[in-house]
Amino acid sequence: MGRPKQLLPLGDKPVIRHCLDAIIAAGIRDIVVVTGAQNANISEVLRDTPARMVINEEPNSQMADSVRIGLHALGDVFSGVLVCLSDHPLVSTETFKAVIRGHSEEPDRIIIPACRGKRGHPTLFPRKIIGELFSTTTLLDIIKKDGERVRVLEVHDEGIALNMNTEEDYRKAREIFNLREG
């Protein structure tokens, strides 16, 4: 979009803060935000949250590279990793909680939310599976490796599939947000 999507306003706060607030409200406290070096302003948005920021210094890298950097920052004490995208600001707290419950019910499976059959984000990867990212190219490669270890979890949240890649997407996100806020 030619500007940091994470910092675009949505209501009275930046897009990334909507994402973080939903994650925090779901009870998640060990949060690592991976950002590009050009987005130093994000640290101010993270200031009063439990999130830690790490930087991916390679501007042309893939999402998997950022996840690898985030994994290094997490350490070794976790049962699963939620990969959340900051250009999905309308994912509800209830969806995060449902994905976490899915992980507690089936801790060895990848949990992918879907709304009316359309898959979206965030995706939860069990610890033993997310480690495969260090020997493969993408998260999608991991998901496609074995369909039996994937659980698609139906949710009632169109925010899982609404990402902001274009100005039109951003306009749509603002419209939906304004409708929700009344």
Protein Blocks (a to p, Z undefined) as FASTA:
>chain_A
ZZafklpcehjbcfklmmmmmmmmnopabdcddddfklmmmmmmmmmpcbdcdddfblkb
cfklmmmmmmmmnomadfbdcdddfklmkbcfklmmmmmmmmmmmmmbccdddeehiacd
dddddfklmmmmmmcfblmlmmmmpmmlpccdddddfklmmccfbfklmmmmmmmmmmmn
ZZ
